[in-house]
Amino acid sequence: MKNRDGDRMIQVQNGRFHVNWLGAGGGAYPRYESVRSEFADLWTRFFQFVSARCSIKLRPNQWEVTYVNHIPKGTVWTSPVDWSFFRPLGGVPNIEGIVEGESFDGEWHFVIPPQRGRLHVAWQHGREEAEEHESPNEFIRLTLTARGPTDPQDDSTAAVLSGLDLGRETIVRSFRALMSDAANQYWGIKNA
């Protein structure tokens, strides 16, 4: 379900409740605190609705936070050789006179110690559709997803929000650490 402005969406699935910001159309990027507050309100209302209508008590067992970053060509990179701005990858190599690196897709998986969750990082090189006679715009889609378990004895909204906060902090700090100093400077990220 989308809101009237078309910039937020709620997904209710069997075993899942998501609140998403939809970045299509160049809308203003919301701060985490506003999305968190909106999630808390919507989750509480959904929780109360289900409890009243279905006579069951929801027990959240997992939290998840995802950030999707589009990094356009011409910002911190101009060709795959420049992908060293992302520390784990380095540049896509050329073998002089034989081949030139064109693309790369990959995933990395990390544990949030001590077993509080996991961070999943996905790198995808993509091209947007272009008008006829124009070159497609290239970008990197860098997706960071943190998820972990909630305390099975604590079904409170606070327990879920605590997990979301851990996930957000893990993503923000990991993004900084995974980027080169030059990339962090380009984006104005301090304390990198």
Z-matrix of the N, CA and C atoms (Angstrom, degrees):
N
C 1 1.443
C 2 1.521 1 107.86
N 3 1.346 2 115.79 1 129.78
C 4 1.457 3 120.71 2 178.65
C 5 1.521 4 109.91 3 -101.77
N 6 1.329 5 115.44 4 153.68
C 7 1.454 6 119.28 5 175.02
C 8 1.535 7 109.47 6 -79.01
N 9 1.321 8 117.09 7 175.19
C 10 1.466 9 121.20 8 -177.14
C 11 1.517 10 113.14 9 -62.05
N 12 1.342 11 116.72 10 -35.00
C 13 1.464 12 120.42 11 -178.86
C 14 1.525 13 112.61 12 -78.11
N 15 1.335 14 116.98 13 -13.19
C 16 1.453 15 121.33 14 179.35
C 17 1.525 16 114.19 15 73.73
N 18 1.357 17 116.18 16 18.15
C 19 1.468 18 118.31 17 -178.96
C 20 1.529 19 112.89 18 -111.51
N 21 1.318 20 117.69 19 1.78
C 22 1.465 21 122.28 20 176.93
C 23 1.526 22 107.92 21 -136.71
N 24 1.334 23 114.03 22 151.64
C 25 1.453 24 119.10 23 178.68
C 26 1.524 25 108.86 24 -144.98
N 27 1.317 26 115.76 25 140.04
C 28 1.465 27 122.49 26 172.21
C 29 1.517 28 106.66 27 -107.93
N 30 1.326 29 116.18 28 132.40
C 31 1.455 30 121.55 29 174.90
C 32 1.520 31 107.90 30 -117.23
N 33 1.318 32 116.11 31 122.96
C 34 1.458 33 121.62 32 174.89
C 35 1.516 34 106.33 33 -116.26
N 36 1.322 35 115.31 34 115.49
C 37 1.457 36 121.80 35 -179.15
C 38 1.518 37 107.87 36 -128.07
N 39 1.309 38 116.29 37 168.33
C 40 1.453 39 119.78 38 177.07
C 41 1.527 40 108.31 39 -61.66
N 42 1.312 41 116.63 40 106.18
C 43 1.457 42 121.24 41 178.37
C 44 1.518 43 114.62 42 88.91
N 45 1.329 44 118.84 43 8.47
C 46 1.469 45 120.74 44 -178.87
C 47 1.523 46 111.12 45 -142.35
N 48 1.340 47 113.67 46 145.93
C 49 1.459 48 121.92 47 173.79
C 50 1.525 49 106.63 48 -138.96
N 51 1.335 50 117.51 49 112.53
C 52 1.455 51 122.44 50 -176.63
C 53 1.525 52 110.47 51 -119.07
N 54 1.320 53 115.29 52 143.41
C 55 1.464 54 122.20 53 168.89
C 56 1.517 55 105.43 54 -121.14
N 57 1.334 56 116.45 55 120.98
C 58 1.459 57 121.75 56 -175.15
C 59 1.523 58 111.58 57 -119.26
N 60 1.324 59 114.99 58 144.81
C 61 1.458 60 121.77 59 165.79
C 62 1.510 61 106.37 60 -94.84
N 63 1.319 62 116.95 61 131.77
C 64 1.460 63 121.39 62 179.80
C 65 1.527 64 108.10 63 -103.19
N 66 1.306 65 116.67 64 110.56
C 67 1.460 66 121.56 65 -174.41
C 68 1.507 67 114.42 66 -83.62
N 69 1.314 68 118.69 67 2.50
C 70 1.460 69 120.79 68 -179.06
C 71 1.525 70 110.62 69 -62.75
N 72 1.307 71 115.39 70 145.19
C 73 1.459 72 119.65 71 176.36
C 74 1.512 73 113.69 72 85.24
N 75 1.330 74 117.66 73 5.61
C 76 1.457 75 119.70 74 174.84
C 77 1.514 76 115.31 75 73.80
N 78 1.323 77 117.52 76 24.15
C 79 1.463 78 119.97 77 178.80
C 80 1.516 79 112.04 78 -64.02
N 81 1.312 80 115.68 79 161.86
C 82 1.461 81 121.47 80 -179.56
C 83 1.528 82 110.11 81 -61.99
N 84 1.311 83 115.30 82 136.75
C 85 1.458 84 121.93 83 -179.98
C 86 1.523 85 108.71 84 -75.68
N 87 1.344 86 117.79 85 121.24
C 88 1.468 87 119.09 86 -178.58
C 89 1.523 88 111.30 87 -79.22
N 90 1.281 89 116.17 88 150.40
C 91 1.465 90 121.22 89 175.24
C 92 1.525 91 108.46 90 -76.53
N 93 1.317 92 115.70 91 151.65
C 94 1.467 93 121.98 92 -178.80
C 95 1.524 94 110.97 93 -54.57
N 96 1.329 95 116.80 94 -43.48
C 97 1.464 96 120.38 95 -176.11
C 98 1.530 97 112.18 96 -58.24
N 99 1.344 98 117.11 97 -37.94
C 100 1.468 99 118.60 98 -179.79
C 101 1.529 100 111.34 99 -71.81
N 102 1.338 101 117.42 100 -39.11
C 103 1.466 102 120.29 101 177.66
C 104 1.527 103 110.02 102 -67.67
N 105 1.329 104 116.72 103 -39.79
C 106 1.470 105 121.74 104 178.42
C 107 1.527 106 110.33 105 -60.64
N 108 1.325 107 116.49 106 -46.15
C 109 1.461 108 121.63 107 179.57
C 110 1.531 109 110.71 108 -61.97
N 111 1.311 110 115.75 109 -43.21
C 112 1.465 111 120.64 110 178.72
C 113 1.528 112 110.27 111 -64.21
N 114 1.341 113 117.30 112 -42.89
C 115 1.455 114 121.07 113 177.42
C 116 1.527 115 110.26 114 -59.26
N 117 1.341 116 116.68 115 -47.69
C 118 1.468 117 120.69 116 -177.96
C 119 1.524 118 110.65 117 -58.20
N 120 1.324 119 116.96 118 -43.29
C 121 1.463 120 121.01 119 179.59
C 122 1.531 121 111.08 120 -64.79
N 123 1.331 122 116.86 121 -48.77
C 124 1.457 123 120.54 122 -178.04
C 125 1.528 124 111.87 123 -66.64
N 126 1.339 125 117.00 124 -39.53
C 127 1.471 126 120.82 125 178.33
C 128 1.525 127 110.03 126 -62.81
N 129 1.333 128 117.09 127 -45.09
C 130 1.465 129 120.96 128 -179.31
C 131 1.525 130 110.35 129 -61.43
N 132 1.323 131 116.85 130 -44.15
C 133 1.466 132 120.72 131 179.43
C 134 1.525 133 111.44 132 -65.12
N 135 1.335 134 117.09 133 -41.50
C 136 1.459 135 121.30 134 178.06
C 137 1.533 136 110.53 135 -64.56
N 138 1.334 137 116.07 136 -44.74
C 139 1.456 138 122.82 137 178.65
C 140 1.532 139 109.70 138 -56.81
N 141 1.330 140 117.07 139 -47.62
C 142 1.465 141 121.35 140 -179.69
C 143 1.522 142 111.23 141 -65.18
N 144 1.332 143 117.35 142 -40.61
C 145 1.462 144 121.83 143 179.26
C 146 1.531 145 110.86 144 -60.62
N 147 1.332 146 116.22 145 -49.80
C 148 1.471 147 120.30 146 -178.92
C 149 1.528 148 110.52 147 -63.50
N 150 1.328 149 116.66 148 -42.99
C 151 1.471 150 120.13 149 179.86
C 152 1.520 151 111.57 150 -60.70
N 153 1.333 152 116.75 151 -41.17
C 154 1.465 153 120.87 152 -177.65
C 155 1.526 154 112.11 153 -74.75
N 156 1.304 155 117.84 154 -41.72
C 157 1.465 156 121.81 155 -174.17
C 158 1.530 157 114.05 156 -84.45
N 159 1.304 158 116.08 157 -32.77
C 160 1.471 159 119.29 158 -172.33
C 161 1.519 160 113.19 159 -111.00
N 162 1.296 161 117.30 160 -4.25
C 163 1.465 162 121.76 161 -179.52
C 164 1.533 163 112.67 162 54.22
N 165 1.308 164 116.06 163 36.14
C 166 1.462 165 120.74 164 174.06
C 167 1.524 166 108.17 165 -128.32
N 168 1.310 167 115.11 166 159.35
C 169 1.453 168 120.14 167 178.47
C 170 1.528 169 108.24 168 -111.21
N 171 1.311 170 115.96 169 123.09
C 172 1.459 171 120.23 170 178.10
C 173 1.527 172 109.75 171 -70.75
N 174 1.312 173 116.01 172 140.86
C 175 1.469 174 121.89 173 177.60
C 176 1.527 175 108.13 174 -126.57
N 177 1.330 176 116.62 175 95.84
C 178 1.472 177 118.12 176 178.51
C 179 1.522 178 110.23 177 -63.73
N 180 1.324 179 115.99 178 137.70
C 181 1.462 180 119.70 179 -179.70
C 182 1.522 181 113.06 180 -121.08
N 183 1.347 182 116.54 181 -2.27
C 184 1.457 183 119.26 182 -178.39
C 185 1.524 184 110.05 183 -156.67
N 186 1.305 185 115.83 184 147.19
C 187 1.459 186 122.80 185 172.64
C 188 1.530 187 107.93 186 -117.20
N 189 1.341 188 116.18 187 157.65
C 190 1.465 189 119.94 188 179.64
C 191 1.521 190 109.77 189 -155.32
N 192 1.328 191 115.75 190 136.81
C 193 1.462 192 122.84 191 175.48
C 194 1.521 193 106.87 192 -129.84
N 195 1.338 194 117.24 193 133.26
C 196 1.462 195 121.46 194 178.20
C 197 1.520 196 109.85 195 -129.96
N 198 1.320 197 115.07 196 133.49
C 199 1.463 198 122.23 197 171.60
C 200 1.526 199 107.04 198 -116.52
N 201 1.328 200 116.78 199 129.35
C 202 1.457 201 122.26 200 176.55
C 203 1.525 202 107.30 201 -113.01
N 204 1.326 203 116.24 202 118.26
C 205 1.459 204 122.48 203 -178.02
C 206 1.520 205 109.76 204 -112.05
N 207 1.331 206 116.60 205 128.19
C 208 1.458 207 121.09 206 172.92
C 209 1.525 208 106.87 207 -103.67
N 210 1.325 209 115.77 208 122.96
C 211 1.459 210 121.92 209 -177.86
C 212 1.524 211 107.20 210 -114.82
N 213 1.341 212 117.37 211 99.57
C 214 1.470 213 120.21 212 -174.36
C 215 1.524 214 113.41 213 -70.34
N 216 1.309 215 114.49 214 149.61
C 217 1.462 216 121.25 215 171.65
C 218 1.528 217 107.24 216 -60.16
N 219 1.327 218 115.65 217 139.79
C 220 1.457 219 119.85 218 -179.60
C 221 1.516 220 112.96 219 97.62
N 222 1.330 221 116.43 220 -1.98
C 223 1.467 222 119.58 221 176.24
C 224 1.527 223 107.71 222 -98.43
N 225 1.306 224 118.08 223 -92.02
C 226 1.471 225 121.06 224 178.90
C 227 1.525 226 111.63 225 -95.42
N 228 1.319 227 116.88 226 3.66
C 229 1.470 228 120.43 227 177.85
C 230 1.524 229 110.25 228 -151.39
N 231 1.335 230 115.16 229 151.81
C 232 1.463 231 120.91 230 175.55
C 233 1.533 232 111.80 231 -125.06
N 234 1.346 233 116.41 232 -18.73
C 235 1.466 234 120.38 233 175.93
C 236 1.525 235 107.53 234 -152.64
N 237 1.341 236 117.07 235 164.94
C 238 1.466 237 119.66 236 -179.59
C 239 1.531 238 113.76 237 -56.76
N 240 1.306 239 118.17 238 -24.59
C 241 1.463 240 120.34 239 177.34
C 242 1.529 241 110.28 240 -62.13
N 243 1.351 242 116.90 241 -26.93
C 244 1.474 243 122.46 242 -178.00
C 245 1.520 244 113.40 243 -83.91
N 246 1.307 245 119.25 244 1.61
C 247 1.457 246 120.73 245 -174.70
C 248 1.517 247 113.28 246 -71.29
N 249 1.309 248 116.42 247 6.68
C 250 1.466 249 119.50 248 175.28
C 251 1.526 250 111.65 249 -69.14
N 252 1.353 251 118.04 250 -6.44
C 253 1.471 252 119.09 251 172.80
C 254 1.527 253 110.41 252 -61.29
N 255 1.322 254 117.07 253 -21.62
C 256 1.467 255 123.20 254 175.62
C 257 1.517 256 106.57 255 -100.09
N 258 1.312 257 117.04 256 103.88
C 259 1.463 258 122.77 257 -168.70
C 260 1.538 259 114.74 258 -51.65
N 261 1.351 260 120.24 259 -44.25
C 262 1.472 261 117.94 260 -177.10
C 263 1.530 262 113.89 261 -65.44
N 264 1.315 263 116.95 262 -22.53
C 265 1.455 264 119.57 263 -172.73
C 266 1.522 265 112.49 264 -94.34
N 267 1.308 266 117.66 265 -45.76
C 268 1.453 267 118.91 266 -168.88
C 269 1.518 268 107.85 267 71.15
N 270 1.290 269 117.66 268 -172.44
C 271 1.461 270 120.34 269 178.96
C 272 1.512 271 111.20 270 -83.09
N 273 1.330 272 116.64 271 155.69
C 274 1.451 273 121.26 272 172.49
C 275 1.528 274 105.71 273 -77.59
N 276 1.320 275 117.24 274 123.37
C 277 1.469 276 119.52 275 -170.30
C 278 1.523 277 113.85 276 -74.48
N 279 1.320 278 113.80 277 152.00
C 280 1.458 279 122.26 278 167.69
C 281 1.523 280 107.19 279 -105.75
N 282 1.300 281 116.31 280 145.34
C 283 1.460 282 120.90 281 172.12
C 284 1.519 283 104.50 282 -110.37
N 285 1.322 284 114.45 283 102.35
C 286 1.457 285 121.19 284 -169.46
C 287 1.525 286 112.22 285 -50.22
N 288 1.320 287 113.59 286 127.49
C 289 1.451 288 120.88 287 177.90
C 290 1.516 289 114.76 288 79.27
N 291 1.344 290 116.94 289 -4.63
C 292 1.468 291 118.86 290 -177.65
C 293 1.528 292 111.15 291 -118.94
N 294 1.342 293 117.59 292 -58.04
C 295 1.470 294 121.40 293 -179.47
C 296 1.527 295 109.73 294 -145.02
N 297 1.325 296 115.16 295 156.23
C 298 1.464 297 121.87 296 173.51
C 299 1.523 298 108.40 297 -119.45
N 300 1.348 299 115.60 298 134.95
C 301 1.463 300 119.94 299 178.02
C 302 1.513 301 110.71 300 -59.51
N 303 1.329 302 116.71 301 134.19
C 304 1.456 303 121.16 302 -177.09
C 305 1.521 304 113.22 303 -115.87
N 306 1.335 305 117.30 304 -39.51
C 307 1.449 306 118.74 305 -173.44
C 308 1.529 307 109.63 306 -160.88
N 309 1.335 308 114.79 307 168.03
C 310 1.454 309 121.90 308 175.80
C 311 1.513 310 108.11 309 -162.46
N 312 1.318 311 117.35 310 139.14
C 313 1.461 312 124.23 311 169.81
C 314 1.523 313 106.33 312 -128.60
N 315 1.324 314 116.97 313 141.58
C 316 1.453 315 118.91 314 -179.64
C 317 1.512 316 112.86 315 -164.04
N 318 1.331 317 115.89 316 169.18
C 319 1.463 318 123.17 317 179.53
C 320 1.519 319 110.01 318 -136.29
N 321 1.321 320 115.01 319 147.95
C 322 1.460 321 122.91 320 174.12
C 323 1.529 322 106.90 321 -131.01
N 324 1.322 323 117.18 322 146.00
C 325 1.458 324 122.20 323 -178.52
C 326 1.524 325 108.54 324 -132.01
N 327 1.334 326 116.22 325 133.69
C 328 1.456 327 122.85 326 -175.41
C 329 1.523 328 109.70 327 -132.18
N 330 1.325 329 116.83 328 151.05
C 331 1.466 330 122.89 329 173.58
C 332 1.529 331 107.74 330 -94.03
N 333 1.329 332 116.92 331 138.14
C 334 1.467 333 122.32 332 172.42
C 335 1.525 334 105.50 333 -91.68
N 336 1.346 335 117.76 334 105.79
C 337 1.470 336 119.44 335 -174.39
C 338 1.520 337 112.49 336 -69.45
N 339 1.295 338 118.96 337 154.23
C 340 1.474 339 126.61 338 -13.00
C 341 1.522 340 109.41 339 -89.08
N 342 1.269 341 117.39 340 97.80
C 343 1.469 342 124.17 341 177.53
C 344 1.531 343 112.75 342 57.41
N 345 1.354 344 116.68 343 37.34
C 346 1.469 345 120.01 344 179.76
C 347 1.520 346 112.07 345 -89.44
N 348 1.313 347 116.76 346 -9.10
C 349 1.452 348 120.62 347 -179.91
C 350 1.514 349 110.25 348 161.05
N 351 1.326 350 114.97 349 -166.20
C 352 1.460 351 121.16 350 179.61
C 353 1.521 352 109.78 351 -137.94
N 354 1.335 353 113.87 352 153.02
C 355 1.460 354 121.66 353 172.74
C 356 1.516 355 107.17 354 -115.42
N 357 1.328 356 116.05 355 127.63
C 358 1.460 357 122.75 356 178.10
C 359 1.524 358 107.51 357 -114.80
N 360 1.320 359 116.40 358 129.02
C 361 1.452 360 122.25 359 -178.58
C 362 1.528 361 107.81 360 -121.23
N 363 1.331 362 116.37 361 124.38
C 364 1.466 363 121.12 362 179.68
C 365 1.524 364 109.30 363 -121.74
N 366 1.317 365 115.79 364 131.46
C 367 1.470 366 124.36 365 -179.59
C 368 1.519 367 107.83 366 -113.57
N 369 1.329 368 117.15 367 123.65
C 370 1.457 369 120.94 368 177.83
C 371 1.524 370 109.11 369 -134.17
N 372 1.315 371 115.89 370 131.87
C 373 1.458 372 122.45 371 175.13
C 374 1.519 373 106.76 372 -94.00
N 375 1.328 374 117.07 373 126.97
C 376 1.455 375 119.64 374 -177.02
C 377 1.515 376 112.90 375 -136.40
N 378 1.302 377 114.23 376 169.21
C 379 1.463 378 122.28 377 177.45
C 380 1.524 379 108.07 378 -133.70
N 381 1.325 380 116.02 379 133.28
C 382 1.461 381 120.74 380 176.46
C 383 1.521 382 109.03 381 -82.54
N 384 1.305 383 115.15 382 154.17
C 385 1.461 384 120.05 383 174.76
C 386 1.528 385 108.49 384 -61.94
N 387 1.315 386 116.50 385 141.66
C 388 1.459 387 120.77 386 -178.90
C 389 1.522 388 109.78 387 -122.69
N 390 1.321 389 114.66 388 158.91
C 391 1.458 390 120.16 389 174.58
C 392 1.523 391 108.61 390 -66.78
N 393 1.312 392 115.88 391 158.95
C 394 1.455 393 120.37 392 178.70
C 395 1.528 394 109.82 393 -56.98
N 396 1.295 395 116.87 394 138.68
C 397 1.475 396 124.83 395 179.92
C 398 1.525 397 112.99 396 71.28
N 399 1.317 398 118.58 397 14.89
C 400 1.464 399 121.63 398 175.76
C 401 1.517 400 109.15 399 -120.02
N 402 1.307 401 115.76 400 149.88
C 403 1.457 402 120.08 401 175.92
C 404 1.526 403 108.85 402 -77.29
N 405 1.337 404 116.92 403 142.71
C 406 1.467 405 118.17 404 178.34
C 407 1.530 406 110.50 405 -69.01
N 408 1.317 407 116.19 406 146.00
C 409 1.461 408 121.14 407 175.24
C 410 1.515 409 108.32 408 -76.04
N 411 1.321 410 116.22 409 128.53
C 412 1.456 411 120.91 410 179.36
C 413 1.523 412 109.88 411 -97.06
N 414 1.313 413 115.93 412 151.80
C 415 1.464 414 121.57 413 178.24
C 416 1.519 415 109.22 414 -154.65
N 417 1.307 416 114.51 415 163.05
C 418 1.458 417 122.08 416 169.63
C 419 1.520 418 106.28 417 -107.47
N 420 1.321 419 116.59 418 130.27
C 421 1.461 420 121.27 419 171.40
C 422 1.523 421 106.27 420 -101.61
N 423 1.317 422 115.06 421 111.83
C 424 1.458 423 121.06 422 179.16
C 425 1.524 424 107.30 423 -109.79
N 426 1.328 425 116.51 424 110.86
C 427 1.462 426 122.67 425 -176.65
C 428 1.521 427 109.06 426 -108.01
N 429 1.320 428 115.59 427 124.91
C 430 1.467 429 121.54 428 176.31
C 431 1.520 430 107.97 429 -115.71
N 432 1.322 431 116.71 430 121.06
C 433 1.463 432 122.36 431 179.36
C 434 1.519 433 108.76 432 -123.14
N 435 1.321 434 115.59 433 123.31
C 436 1.468 435 121.42 434 173.97
C 437 1.519 436 106.98 435 -110.78
N 438 1.322 437 115.38 436 134.37
C 439 1.471 438 118.92 437 176.89
C 440 1.515 439 109.06 438 -148.75
N 441 1.311 440 114.10 439 153.72
C 442 1.451 441 118.56 440 179.62
C 443 1.514 442 111.36 441 -166.12
N 444 1.322 443 115.92 442 173.99
C 445 1.459 444 120.98 443 -176.88
C 446 1.529 445 111.74 444 -80.51
N 447 1.311 446 115.11 445 153.28
C 448 1.460 447 120.42 446 169.10
C 449 1.529 448 107.49 447 -98.50
N 450 1.286 449 115.71 448 162.97
C 451 1.466 450 121.12 449 177.63
C 452 1.528 451 108.06 450 -69.45
N 453 1.345 452 118.63 451 119.25
C 454 1.465 453 120.19 452 -177.33
C 455 1.525 454 113.45 453 -62.02
N 456 1.325 455 117.11 454 -20.30
C 457 1.466 456 120.56 455 179.09
C 458 1.519 457 112.36 456 -86.34
N 459 1.342 458 116.84 457 -11.75
C 460 1.469 459 120.92 458 -175.75
C 461 1.518 460 109.10 459 -118.83
N 462 1.326 461 117.04 460 101.45
C 463 1.461 462 120.70 461 -179.19
C 464 1.529 463 112.21 462 -97.56
N 465 1.315 464 116.62 463 19.20
C 466 1.461 465 120.38 464 -176.94
C 467 1.518 466 111.92 465 -78.16
N 468 1.309 467 114.60 466 157.17
C 469 1.460 468 120.69 467 174.20
C 470 1.520 469 109.99 468 -60.86
N 471 1.319 470 117.57 469 -35.12
C 472 1.466 471 121.52 470 179.74
C 473 1.525 472 111.53 471 -59.66
N 474 1.330 473 117.63 472 -36.80
C 475 1.469 474 120.78 473 179.14
C 476 1.526 475 110.68 474 -65.42
N 477 1.321 476 116.83 475 -41.67
C 478 1.467 477 120.72 476 178.21
C 479 1.526 478 109.52 477 -66.18
N 480 1.330 479 117.14 478 -44.72
C 481 1.463 480 120.78 479 -179.26
C 482 1.524 481 111.48 480 -63.60
N 483 1.313 482 117.32 481 -35.42
C 484 1.464 483 121.22 482 176.68
C 485 1.527 484 110.23 483 -61.88
N 486 1.313 485 116.88 484 -42.23
C 487 1.463 486 120.85 485 176.34
C 488 1.517 487 111.58 486 -64.39
N 489 1.333 488 117.12 487 -43.12
C 490 1.467 489 120.65 488 178.16
C 491 1.523 490 110.91 489 -60.40
N 492 1.328 491 116.29 490 -40.36
C 493 1.465 492 120.33 491 178.61
C 494 1.528 493 110.85 492 -63.65
N 495 1.334 494 116.95 493 -42.42
C 496 1.459 495 120.83 494 176.86
C 497 1.527 496 109.96 495 -61.30
N 498 1.312 497 116.86 496 -44.62
C 499 1.461 498 121.10 497 179.77
C 500 1.508 499 112.33 498 -62.20
N 501 1.305 500 116.91 499 -44.66
C 502 1.463 501 120.71 500 179.61
C 503 1.527 502 110.52 501 -63.37
N 504 1.329 503 117.52 502 -46.04
C 505 1.465 504 121.30 503 179.37
C 506 1.531 505 110.72 504 -61.79
N 507 1.317 506 117.02 505 -40.62
C 508 1.467 507 121.30 506 178.16
C 509 1.523 508 110.61 507 -62.51
N 510 1.314 509 117.06 508 -44.36
C 511 1.466 510 120.90 509 -179.47
C 512 1.524 511 111.23 510 -64.93
N 513 1.314 512 117.62 511 -48.28
C 514 1.463 513 121.07 512 -176.92
C 515 1.531 514 110.59 513 -62.02
N 516 1.313 515 116.71 514 -47.99
C 517 1.461 516 119.92 515 -178.62
C 518 1.532 517 111.23 516 -68.06
N 519 1.324 518 117.32 517 -37.63
C 520 1.466 519 120.39 518 179.24
C 521 1.524 520 110.90 519 -68.51
N 522 1.327 521 117.47 520 -41.23
C 523 1.467 522 120.37 521 178.55
C 524 1.520 523 109.89 522 -56.35
N 525 1.329 524 116.15 523 -48.48
C 526 1.472 525 120.31 524 178.13
C 527 1.521 526 111.49 525 -57.16
N 528 1.320 527 116.48 526 -46.68
C 529 1.464 528 121.18 527 -175.65
C 530 1.534 529 112.35 528 -70.09
N 531 1.320 530 117.05 529 -28.84
C 532 1.464 531 120.61 530 -178.58
C 533 1.526 532 113.10 531 -80.72
N 534 1.327 533 116.96 532 -15.89
C 535 1.463 534 121.15 533 -178.07
C 536 1.521 535 111.40 534 -94.99
N 537 1.321 536 115.88 535 152.54
C 538 1.455 537 120.60 536 175.75
C 539 1.529 538 109.37 537 -69.20
N 540 1.333 539 115.98 538 161.62
C 541 1.463 540 120.19 539 176.77
C 542 1.530 541 110.57 540 -59.18
N 543 1.327 542 116.54 541 -40.46
C 544 1.473 543 120.42 542 -179.61
C 545 1.532 544 111.26 543 -62.95
N 546 1.341 545 117.49 544 -41.34
C 547 1.470 546 120.32 545 178.48
C 548 1.516 547 110.61 546 -65.50
N 549 1.340 548 117.82 547 -44.17
C 550 1.463 549 120.62 548 178.13
C 551 1.524 550 110.80 549 -60.76
N 552 1.313 551 117.63 550 -39.70
C 553 1.464 552 120.99 551 177.29
C 554 1.523 553 110.69 552 -65.50
N 555 1.318 554 117.86 553 -41.36
C 556 1.465 555 122.02 554 179.13
C 557 1.530 556 110.23 555 -57.26
N 558 1.327 557 116.71 556 -42.12
C 559 1.462 558 121.09 557 -178.14
C 560 1.527 559 112.53 558 -86.98
N 561 1.314 560 117.62 559 -3.19
C 562 1.463 561 120.17 560 179.92
C 563 1.512 562 113.14 561 73.12
N 564 1.336 563 117.55 562 27.96
C 565 1.463 564 121.63 563 179.57
C 566 1.525 565 107.95 564 -84.39
N 567 1.296 566 115.32 565 120.42
C 568 1.449 567 120.75 566 -178.37
C 569 1.535 568 110.83 567 -89.73
N 570 1.318 569 115.61 568 163.00
C 571 1.474 570 122.59 569 178.22
C 572 1.511 571 112.69 570 57.22
N 573 1.311 572 116.16 571 35.91
C 574 1.467 573 119.43 572 179.84
C 575 1.512 574 110.37 573 -86.42
